[in-house]
Amino acid sequence: MSDQPDEILTIDEVATYLKAGKRTVYRLAASGKIPAFKLGGTWRFRRDELNQWIASSIGKAAVGGEDGGAE
């Protein structure tokens, strides 16, 4: 996997990148919790959007941790 910010990734590549299961990635994409789009019926992900999502999620976790984790 290259580190181009505009790179388009598949579910398999995202699962490897996030160290998560493919089902988890699919479920997150289908529910709109992770930035994704469909191309020809299959999920695709932009690396730069994933990185922004990760950074945002980390920020929310830090804030949640300070106030007892309620969201």
PyMOL Python script that loads the backbone (N, CA, C, O; Angstrom):
from pymol import cmd

cmd.read_pdbstr("""\
ATOM      1  N   MET A   1       0.841  -1.182   0.000  1.00  0.00           N
ATOM      2  CA  MET A   1       0.000   0.000   0.000  1.00  0.00           C
ATOM      3  C   MET A   1       0.887   1.248   0.000  1.00  0.00           C
ATOM      4  O   MET A   1       1.779   1.389   0.837  1.00  0.00           O
ATOM      5  N   SER A   2       0.633   2.136  -0.939  1.00  0.00           N
ATOM      6  CA  SER A   2       1.408   3.378  -0.980  1.00  0.00           C
ATOM      7  C   SER A   2       0.804   4.380  -0.005  1.00  0.00           C
ATOM      8  O   SER A   2      -0.266   4.154   0.559  1.00  0.00           O
ATOM      9  N   ASP A   3       1.503   5.478   0.178  1.00  0.00           N
ATOM     10  CA  ASP A   3       1.025   6.490   1.129  1.00  0.00           C
ATOM     11  C   ASP A   3       0.506   7.731   0.431  1.00  0.00           C
ATOM     12  O   ASP A   3       0.595   8.827   0.985  1.00  0.00           O
ATOM     13  N   GLN A   4      -0.038   7.590  -0.784  1.00  0.00           N
ATOM     14  CA  GLN A   4      -0.603   8.727  -1.484  1.00  0.00           C
ATOM     15  C   GLN A   4      -1.892   9.138  -0.793  1.00  0.00           C
ATOM     16  O   GLN A   4      -2.755   8.293  -0.557  1.00  0.00           O
ATOM     17  N   PRO A   5      -2.046  10.419  -0.462  1.00  0.00           N
ATOM     18  CA  PRO A   5      -3.244  10.842   0.266  1.00  0.00           C
ATOM     19  C   PRO A   5      -4.527  10.660  -0.531  1.00  0.00           C
ATOM     20  O   PRO A   5      -5.591  10.473   0.059  1.00  0.00           O
ATOM     21  N   ASP A   6      -4.452  10.711  -1.869  1.00  0.00           N
ATOM     22  CA  ASP A   6      -5.657  10.574  -2.672  1.00  0.00           C
ATOM     23  C   ASP A   6      -5.896   9.133  -3.120  1.00  0.00           C
ATOM     24  O   ASP A   6      -6.727   8.876  -3.992  1.00  0.00           O
ATOM     25  N   GLU A   7      -5.161   8.195  -2.517  1.00  0.00           N
ATOM     26  CA  GLU A   7      -5.275   6.791  -2.873  1.00  0.00           C
ATOM     27  C   GLU A   7      -6.661   6.252  -2.511  1.00  0.00           C
ATOM     28  O   GLU A   7      -7.226   6.604  -1.476  1.00  0.00           O
ATOM     29  N   ILE A   8      -7.197   5.392  -3.384  1.00  0.00           N
ATOM     30  CA  ILE A   8      -8.477   4.735  -3.154  1.00  0.00           C
ATOM     31  C   ILE A   8      -8.187   3.320  -2.677  1.00  0.00           C
ATOM     32  O   ILE A   8      -7.411   2.596  -3.300  1.00  0.00           O
ATOM     33  N   LEU A   9      -8.816   2.925  -1.566  1.00  0.00           N
ATOM     34  CA  LEU A   9      -8.569   1.620  -0.954  1.00  0.00           C
ATOM     35  C   LEU A   9      -9.815   0.741  -1.018  1.00  0.00           C
ATOM     36  O   LEU A   9     -10.939   1.240  -1.078  1.00  0.00           O
ATOM     37  N   THR A  10      -9.600  -0.570  -1.005  1.00  0.00           N
ATOM     38  CA  THR A  10     -10.684  -1.547  -0.948  1.00  0.00           C
ATOM     39  C   THR A  10     -10.955  -1.921   0.512  1.00  0.00           C
ATOM     40  O   THR A  10     -10.220  -1.514   1.412  1.00  0.00           O
ATOM     41  N   ILE A  11     -12.003  -2.687   0.732  1.00  0.00           N
ATOM     42  CA  ILE A  11     -12.315  -3.159   2.095  1.00  0.00           C
ATOM     43  C   ILE A  11     -11.141  -3.959   2.655  1.00  0.00           C
ATOM     44  O   ILE A  11     -10.763  -3.774   3.812  1.00  0.00           O
ATOM     45  N   ASP A  12     -10.564  -4.842   1.851  1.00  0.00           N
ATOM     46  CA  ASP A  12      -9.424  -5.640   2.318  1.00  0.00           C
ATOM     47  C   ASP A  12      -8.273  -4.749   2.760  1.00  0.00           C
ATOM     48  O   ASP A  12      -7.667  -4.977   3.807  1.00  0.00           O
ATOM     49  N   GLU A  13      -7.976  -3.733   1.958  1.00  0.00           N
ATOM     50  CA  GLU A  13      -6.863  -2.833   2.284  1.00  0.00           C
ATOM     51  C   GLU A  13      -7.158  -2.012   3.531  1.00  0.00           C
ATOM     52  O   GLU A  13      -6.268  -1.780   4.349  1.00  0.00           O
ATOM     53  N   VAL A  14      -8.409  -1.569   3.679  1.00  0.00           N
ATOM     54  CA  VAL A  14      -8.786  -0.786   4.868  1.00  0.00           C
ATOM     55  C   VAL A  14      -8.729  -1.665   6.113  1.00  0.00           C
ATOM     56  O   VAL A  14      -8.280  -1.222   7.170  1.00  0.00           O
ATOM     57  N   ALA A  15      -9.182  -2.900   5.988  1.00  0.00           N
ATOM     58  CA  ALA A  15      -9.129  -3.821   7.131  1.00  0.00           C
ATOM     59  C   ALA A  15      -7.682  -4.007   7.582  1.00  0.00           C
ATOM     60  O   ALA A  15      -7.400  -4.009   8.780  1.00  0.00           O
ATOM     61  N   THR A  16      -6.778  -4.162   6.639  1.00  0.00           N
ATOM     62  CA  THR A  16      -5.357  -4.292   6.972  1.00  0.00           C
ATOM     63  C   THR A  16      -4.843  -2.996   7.588  1.00  0.00           C
ATOM     64  O   THR A  16      -4.149  -3.024   8.604  1.00  0.00           O
ATOM     65  N   TYR A  17      -5.178  -1.867   6.982  1.00  0.00           N
ATOM     66  CA  TYR A  17      -4.718  -0.555   7.451  1.00  0.00           C
ATOM     67  C   TYR A  17      -5.186  -0.282   8.883  1.00  0.00           C
ATOM     68  O   TYR A  17      -4.422   0.222   9.706  1.00  0.00           O
ATOM     69  N   LEU A  18      -6.441  -0.617   9.173  1.00  0.00           N
ATOM     70  CA  LEU A  18      -7.004  -0.354  10.507  1.00  0.00           C
ATOM     71  C   LEU A  18      -6.785  -1.507  11.483  1.00  0.00           C
ATOM     72  O   LEU A  18      -7.103  -1.402  12.667  1.00  0.00           O
ATOM     73  N   LYS A  19      -6.231  -2.620  10.965  1.00  0.00           N
ATOM     74  CA  LYS A  19      -6.053  -3.827  11.774  1.00  0.00           C
ATOM     75  C   LYS A  19      -7.398  -4.254  12.367  1.00  0.00           C
ATOM     76  O   LYS A  19      -7.529  -4.494  13.567  1.00  0.00           O
ATOM     77  N   ALA A  20      -8.383  -4.337  11.481  1.00  0.00           N
ATOM     78  CA  ALA A  20      -9.746  -4.718  11.864  1.00  0.00           C
ATOM     79  C   ALA A  20     -10.228  -5.792  10.898  1.00  0.00           C
ATOM     80  O   ALA A  20      -9.619  -6.019   9.853  1.00  0.00           O
ATOM     81  N   GLY A  21     -11.304  -6.438  11.247  1.00  0.00           N
ATOM     82  CA  GLY A  21     -11.884  -7.446  10.369  1.00  0.00           C
ATOM     83  C   GLY A  21     -12.620  -6.808   9.207  1.00  0.00           C
ATOM     84  O   GLY A  21     -13.096  -5.677   9.306  1.00  0.00           O
ATOM     85  N   LYS A  22     -12.712  -7.540   8.103  1.00  0.00           N
ATOM     86  CA  LYS A  22     -13.435  -7.030   6.932  1.00  0.00           C
ATOM     87  C   LYS A  22     -14.905  -6.788   7.256  1.00  0.00           C
ATOM     88  O   LYS A  22     -15.497  -5.820   6.779  1.00  0.00           O
ATOM     89  N   ARG A  23     -15.491  -7.658   8.060  1.00  0.00           N
ATOM     90  CA  ARG A  23     -16.900  -7.465   8.443  1.00  0.00           C
ATOM     91  C   ARG A  23     -17.091  -6.172   9.223  1.00  0.00           C
ATOM     92  O   ARG A  23     -18.076  -5.461   9.026  1.00  0.00           O
ATOM     93  N   THR A  24     -16.159  -5.873  10.096  1.00  0.00           N
ATOM     94  CA  THR A  24     -16.229  -4.638  10.875  1.00  0.00           C
ATOM     95  C   THR A  24     -16.173  -3.432   9.952  1.00  0.00           C
ATOM     96  O   THR A  24     -16.964  -2.501  10.098  1.00  0.00           O
ATOM     97  N   VAL A  25     -15.243  -3.441   9.002  1.00  0.00           N
ATOM     98  CA  VAL A  25     -15.107  -2.329   8.054  1.00  0.00           C
ATOM     99  C   VAL A  25     -16.384  -2.199   7.222  1.00  0.00           C
ATOM    100  O   VAL A  25     -16.885  -1.093   7.022  1.00  0.00           O
ATOM    101  N   TYR A  26     -16.904  -3.315   6.743  1.00  0.00           N
ATOM    102  CA  TYR A  26     -18.139  -3.298   5.961  1.00  0.00           C
ATOM    103  C   TYR A  26     -19.283  -2.700   6.773  1.00  0.00           C
ATOM    104  O   TYR A  26     -20.026  -1.851   6.280  1.00  0.00           O
ATOM    105  N   ARG A  27     -19.420  -3.146   8.016  1.00  0.00           N
ATOM    106  CA  ARG A  27     -20.497  -2.663   8.888  1.00  0.00           C
ATOM    107  C   ARG A  27     -20.371  -1.153   9.130  1.00  0.00           C
ATOM    108  O   ARG A  27     -21.367  -0.431   9.098  1.00  0.00           O
ATOM    109  N   LEU A  28     -19.137  -0.681   9.375  1.00  0.00           N
ATOM    110  CA  LEU A  28     -18.918   0.752   9.579  1.00  0.00           C
ATOM    111  C   LEU A  28     -19.273   1.548   8.329  1.00  0.00           C
ATOM    112  O   LEU A  28     -19.883   2.613   8.423  1.00  0.00           O
ATOM    113  N   ALA A  29     -18.893   1.036   7.156  1.00  0.00           N
ATOM    114  CA  ALA A  29     -19.190   1.723   5.896  1.00  0.00           C
ATOM    115  C   ALA A  29     -20.694   1.749   5.638  1.00  0.00           C
ATOM    116  O   ALA A  29     -21.250   2.793   5.298  1.00  0.00           O
ATOM    117  N   ALA A  30     -21.348   0.608   5.800  1.00  0.00           N
ATOM    118  CA  ALA A  30     -22.781   0.505   5.530  1.00  0.00           C
ATOM    119  C   ALA A  30     -23.605   1.390   6.456  1.00  0.00           C
ATOM    120  O   ALA A  30     -24.664   1.882   6.065  1.00  0.00           O
ATOM    121  N   SER A  31     -23.126   1.596   7.678  1.00  0.00           N
ATOM    122  CA  SER A  31     -23.863   2.425   8.639  1.00  0.00           C
ATOM    123  C   SER A  31     -23.477   3.900   8.558  1.00  0.00           C
ATOM    124  O   SER A  31     -24.049   4.731   9.264  1.00  0.00           O
ATOM    125  N   GLY A  32     -22.512   4.228   7.700  1.00  0.00           N
ATOM    126  CA  GLY A  32     -22.107   5.624   7.534  1.00  0.00           C
ATOM    127  C   GLY A  32     -21.187   6.127   8.625  1.00  0.00           C
ATOM    128  O   GLY A  32     -20.985   7.335   8.749  1.00  0.00           O
ATOM    129  N   LYS A  33     -20.623   5.231   9.420  1.00  0.00           N
ATOM    130  CA  LYS A  33     -19.755   5.643  10.521  1.00  0.00           C
ATOM    131  C   LYS A  33     -18.319   5.859  10.084  1.00  0.00           C
ATOM    132  O   LYS A  33     -17.525   6.436  10.827  1.00  0.00           O
ATOM    133  N   ILE A  34     -17.976   5.402   8.886  1.00  0.00           N
ATOM    134  CA  ILE A  34     -16.634   5.570   8.341  1.00  0.00           C
ATOM    135  C   ILE A  34     -16.812   6.144   6.931  1.00  0.00           C
ATOM    136  O   ILE A  34     -17.721   5.726   6.214  1.00  0.00           O
ATOM    137  N   PRO A  35     -15.963   7.090   6.520  1.00  0.00           N
ATOM    138  CA  PRO A  35     -16.132   7.690   5.189  1.00  0.00           C
ATOM    139  C   PRO A  35     -15.859   6.671   4.081  1.00  0.00           C
ATOM    140  O   PRO A  35     -14.775   6.094   4.001  1.00  0.00           O
ATOM    141  N   ALA A  36     -16.861   6.465   3.234  1.00  0.00           N
ATOM    142  CA  ALA A  36     -16.756   5.473   2.166  1.00  0.00           C
ATOM    143  C   ALA A  36     -17.730   5.827   1.055  1.00  0.00           C
ATOM    144  O   ALA A  36     -18.638   6.637   1.239  1.00  0.00           O
ATOM    145  N   PHE A  37     -17.527   5.210  -0.097  1.00  0.00           N
ATOM    146  CA  PHE A  37     -18.461   5.356  -1.204  1.00  0.00           C
ATOM    147  C   PHE A  37     -18.501   4.037  -1.963  1.00  0.00           C
ATOM    148  O   PHE A  37     -17.585   3.220  -1.873  1.00  0.00           O
ATOM    149  N   LYS A  38     -19.576   3.851  -2.706  1.00  0.00           N
ATOM    150  CA  LYS A  38     -19.708   2.615  -3.488  1.00  0.00           C
ATOM    151  C   LYS A  38     -19.330   2.897  -4.936  1.00  0.00           C
ATOM    152  O   LYS A  38     -19.700   3.924  -5.506  1.00  0.00           O
ATOM    153  N   LEU A  39     -18.593   1.969  -5.512  1.00  0.00           N
ATOM    154  CA  LEU A  39     -18.207   2.029  -6.913  1.00  0.00           C
ATOM    155  C   LEU A  39     -18.531   0.667  -7.516  1.00  0.00           C
ATOM    156  O   LEU A  39     -17.894  -0.333  -7.185  1.00  0.00           O
ATOM    157  N   GLY A  40     -19.511   0.634  -8.390  1.00  0.00           N
ATOM    158  CA  GLY A  40     -19.913  -0.630  -8.989  1.00  0.00           C
ATOM    159  C   GLY A  40     -20.406  -1.643  -7.969  1.00  0.00           C
ATOM    160  O   GLY A  40     -20.239  -2.848  -8.161  1.00  0.00           O
ATOM    161  N   GLY A  41     -21.005  -1.175  -6.899  1.00  0.00           N
ATOM    162  CA  GLY A  41     -21.556  -2.071  -5.889  1.00  0.00           C
ATOM    163  C   GLY A  41     -20.567  -2.510  -4.816  1.00  0.00           C
ATOM    164  O   GLY A  41     -20.933  -3.267  -3.917  1.00  0.00           O
ATOM    165  N   THR A  42     -19.324  -2.049  -4.895  1.00  0.00           N
ATOM    166  CA  THR A  42     -18.341  -2.405  -3.869  1.00  0.00           C
ATOM    167  C   THR A  42     -17.860  -1.148  -3.159  1.00  0.00           C
ATOM    168  O   THR A  42     -17.768  -0.075  -3.756  1.00  0.00           O
ATOM    169  N   TRP A  43     -17.558  -1.299  -1.892  1.00  0.00           N
ATOM    170  CA  TRP A  43     -17.121  -0.170  -1.083  1.00  0.00           C
ATOM    171  C   TRP A  43     -15.705   0.232  -1.433  1.00  0.00           C
ATOM    172  O   TRP A  43     -14.846  -0.618  -1.665  1.00  0.00           O
ATOM    173  N   ARG A  44     -15.463   1.548  -1.470  1.00  0.00           N
ATOM    174  CA  ARG A  44     -14.140   2.130  -1.680  1.00  0.00           C
ATOM    175  C   ARG A  44     -13.944   3.234  -0.643  1.00  0.00           C
ATOM    176  O   ARG A  44     -14.906   3.818  -0.144  1.00  0.00           O
ATOM    177  N   PHE A  45     -12.693   3.501  -0.335  1.00  0.00           N
ATOM    178  CA  PHE A  45     -12.342   4.441   0.730  1.00  0.00           C
ATOM    179  C   PHE A  45     -11.178   5.306   0.272  1.00  0.00           C
ATOM    180  O   PHE A  45     -10.242   4.804  -0.350  1.00  0.00           O
ATOM    181  N   ARG A  46     -11.225   6.599   0.571  1.00  0.00           N
ATOM    182  CA  ARG A  46     -10.107   7.492   0.282  1.00  0.00           C
ATOM    183  C   ARG A  46      -9.197   7.538   1.509  1.00  0.00           C
ATOM    184  O   ARG A  46      -9.650   7.776   2.629  1.00  0.00           O
ATOM    185  N   ARG A  47      -7.910   7.306   1.276  1.00  0.00           N
ATOM    186  CA  ARG A  47      -6.954   7.262   2.381  1.00  0.00           C
ATOM    187  C   ARG A  47      -6.983   8.546   3.204  1.00  0.00           C
ATOM    188  O   ARG A  47      -6.973   8.482   4.433  1.00  0.00           O
ATOM    189  N   ASP A  48      -7.018   9.720   2.551  1.00  0.00           N
ATOM    190  CA  ASP A  48      -6.988  10.969   3.307  1.00  0.00           C
ATOM    191  C   ASP A  48      -8.231  11.131   4.177  1.00  0.00           C
ATOM    192  O   ASP A  48      -8.141  11.657   5.286  1.00  0.00           O
ATOM    193  N   GLU A  49      -9.394  10.685   3.689  1.00  0.00           N
ATOM    194  CA  GLU A  49     -10.618  10.755   4.506  1.00  0.00           C
ATOM    195  C   GLU A  49     -10.539   9.796   5.694  1.00  0.00           C
ATOM    196  O   GLU A  49     -11.001  10.120   6.788  1.00  0.00           O
ATOM    197  N   LEU A  50      -9.956   8.622   5.478  1.00  0.00           N
ATOM    198  CA  LEU A  50      -9.771   7.679   6.585  1.00  0.00           C
ATOM    199  C   LEU A  50      -8.865   8.276   7.654  1.00  0.00           C
ATOM    200  O   LEU A  50      -9.151   8.174   8.847  1.00  0.00           O
ATOM    201  N   ASN A  51      -7.779   8.897   7.224  1.00  0.00           N
ATOM    202  CA  ASN A  51      -6.854   9.505   8.182  1.00  0.00           C
ATOM    203  C   ASN A  51      -7.537  10.615   8.977  1.00  0.00           C
ATOM    204  O   ASN A  51      -7.303  10.752  10.178  1.00  0.00           O
ATOM    205  N   GLN A  52      -8.383  11.411   8.310  1.00  0.00           N
ATOM    206  CA  GLN A  52      -9.133  12.455   9.018  1.00  0.00           C
ATOM    207  C   GLN A  52     -10.123  11.834   9.997  1.00  0.00           C
ATOM    208  O   GLN A  52     -10.292  12.328  11.112  1.00  0.00           O
ATOM    209  N   TRP A  53     -10.772  10.758   9.583  1.00  0.00           N
ATOM    210  CA  TRP A  53     -11.727  10.062  10.445  1.00  0.00           C
ATOM    211  C   TRP A  53     -11.021   9.500  11.683  1.00  0.00           C
ATOM    212  O   TRP A  53     -11.535   9.593  12.798  1.00  0.00           O
ATOM    213  N   ILE A  54      -9.842   8.918  11.474  1.00  0.00           N
ATOM    214  CA  ILE A  54      -9.062   8.378  12.591  1.00  0.00           C
ATOM    215  C   ILE A  54      -8.697   9.494  13.559  1.00  0.00           C
ATOM    216  O   ILE A  54      -8.874   9.351  14.769  1.00  0.00           O
ATOM    217  N   ALA A  55      -8.187  10.604  13.034  1.00  0.00           N
ATOM    218  CA  ALA A  55      -7.799  11.737  13.885  1.00  0.00           C
ATOM    219  C   ALA A  55      -8.996  12.275  14.656  1.00  0.00           C
ATOM    220  O   ALA A  55      -8.883  12.604  15.837  1.00  0.00           O
ATOM    221  N   SER A  56     -10.137  12.364  13.992  1.00  0.00           N
ATOM    222  CA  SER A  56     -11.355  12.842  14.642  1.00  0.00           C
ATOM    223  C   SER A  56     -11.808  11.868  15.732  1.00  0.00           C
ATOM    224  O   SER A  56     -12.216  12.286  16.816  1.00  0.00           O
ATOM    225  N   SER A  57     -11.734  10.578  15.439  1.00  0.00           N
ATOM    226  CA  SER A  57     -12.143   9.567  16.411  1.00  0.00           C
ATOM    227  C   SER A  57     -11.243   9.573  17.632  1.00  0.00           C
ATOM    228  O   SER A  57     -11.711   9.397  18.757  1.00  0.00           O
ATOM    229  N   ILE A  58      -9.970   9.772  17.415  1.00  0.00           N
ATOM    230  CA  ILE A  58      -9.023   9.847  18.534  1.00  0.00           C
ATOM    231  C   ILE A  58      -9.348  11.053  19.408  1.00  0.00           C
ATOM    232  O   ILE A  58      -9.313  10.968  20.635  1.00  0.00           O
ATOM    233  N   GLY A  59      -9.664  12.171  18.770  1.00  0.00           N
ATOM    234  CA  GLY A  59     -10.030  13.377  19.510  1.00  0.00           C
ATOM    235  C   GLY A  59     -11.272  13.168  20.340  1.00  0.00           C
ATOM    236  O   GLY A  59     -11.335  13.619  21.483  1.00  0.00           O
ATOM    237  N   LYS A  60     -12.277  12.483  19.780  1.00  0.00           N
ATOM    238  CA  LYS A  60     -13.519  12.213  20.512  1.00  0.00           C
ATOM    239  C   LYS A  60     -13.257  11.278  21.683  1.00  0.00           C
ATOM    240  O   LYS A  60     -13.832  11.450  22.757  1.00  0.00           O
ATOM    241  N   ALA A  61     -12.388  10.284  21.480  1.00  0.00           N
ATOM    242  CA  ALA A  61     -12.073   9.341  22.550  1.00  0.00           C
ATOM    243  C   ALA A  61     -11.384  10.054  23.703  1.00  0.00           C
ATOM    244  O   ALA A  61     -11.660   9.766  24.868  1.00  0.00           O
ATOM    245  N   ALA A  62     -10.486  10.988  23.383  1.00  0.00           N
ATOM    246  CA  ALA A  62      -9.776  11.726  24.422  1.00  0.00           C
ATOM    247  C   ALA A  62     -10.743  12.588  25.213  1.00  0.00           C
ATOM    248  O   ALA A  62     -10.651  12.659  26.439  1.00  0.00           O
ATOM    249  N   VAL A  63     -11.673  13.247  24.524  1.00  0.00           N
ATOM    250  CA  VAL A  63     -12.664  14.087  25.193  1.00  0.00           C
ATOM    251  C   VAL A  63     -13.580  13.212  26.033  1.00  0.00           C
ATOM    252  O   VAL A  63     -13.877  13.543  27.181  1.00  0.00           O
ATOM    253  N   GLY A  64     -14.030  12.094  25.466  1.00  0.00           N
ATOM    254  CA  GLY A  64     -14.917  11.183  26.195  1.00  0.00           C
ATOM    255  C   GLY A  64     -14.254  10.612  27.428  1.00  0.00           C
ATOM    256  O   GLY A  64     -14.910  10.405  28.449  1.00  0.00           O
ATOM    257  N   GLY A  65     -12.961  10.354  27.344  1.00  0.00           N
ATOM    258  CA  GLY A  65     -12.233   9.798  28.473  1.00  0.00           C
ATOM    259  C   GLY A  65     -12.132  10.745  29.646  1.00  0.00           C
ATOM    260  O   GLY A  65     -12.033  10.320  30.797  1.00  0.00           O
ATOM    261  N   GLU A  66     -12.157  12.044  29.343  1.00  0.00           N
ATOM    262  CA  GLU A  66     -12.035  13.032  30.406  1.00  0.00           C
ATOM    263  C   GLU A  66     -13.318  13.203  31.199  1.00  0.00           C
ATOM    264  O   GLU A  66     -13.280  13.542  32.381  1.00  0.00           O
ATOM    265  N   ASP A  67     -14.474  12.966  30.543  1.00  0.00           N
ATOM    266  CA  ASP A  67     -15.729  13.193  31.243  1.00  0.00           C
ATOM    267  C   ASP A  67     -16.455  11.896  31.571  1.00  0.00           C
ATOM    268  O   ASP A  67     -17.666  11.900  31.795  1.00  0.00           O
ATOM    269  N   GLY A  68     -15.727  10.796  31.601  1.00  0.00           N
ATOM    270  CA  GLY A  68     -16.338   9.535  31.971  1.00  0.00           C
ATOM    271  C   GLY A  68     -16.736   8.693  30.786  1.00  0.00           C
ATOM    272  O   GLY A  68     -17.267   7.597  30.963  1.00  0.00           O
ATOM    273  N   GLY A  69     -16.492   9.180  29.560  1.00  0.00           N
ATOM    274  CA  GLY A  69     -16.750   8.398  28.369  1.00  0.00           C
ATOM    275  C   GLY A  69     -18.158   8.503  27.820  1.00  0.00           C
ATOM    276  O   GLY A  69     -18.499   7.775  26.887  1.00  0.00           O
ATOM    277  N   ALA A  70     -18.988   9.380  28.361  1.00  0.00           N
ATOM    278  CA  ALA A  70     -20.354   9.502  27.861  1.00  0.00           C
ATOM    279  C   ALA A  70     -20.360  10.265  26.541  1.00  0.00           C
ATOM    280  O   ALA A  70     -19.757  11.331  26.410  1.00  0.00           O
ATOM    281  N   GLU A  71     -21.065   9.682  25.562  1.00  0.00           N
ATOM    282  CA  GLU A  71     -21.251  10.382  24.272  1.00  0.00           C
ATOM    283  C   GLU A  71     -22.656  10.244  23.825  1.00  0.00           C
ATOM    284  O   GLU A  71     -23.020  10.758  22.768  1.00  0.00           O
TER     285      GLU A  71
END
""", "prot")
cmd.dss("prot")
cmd.show_as("cartoon", "prot")
cmd.util.cbc("prot")
cmd.orient("prot")
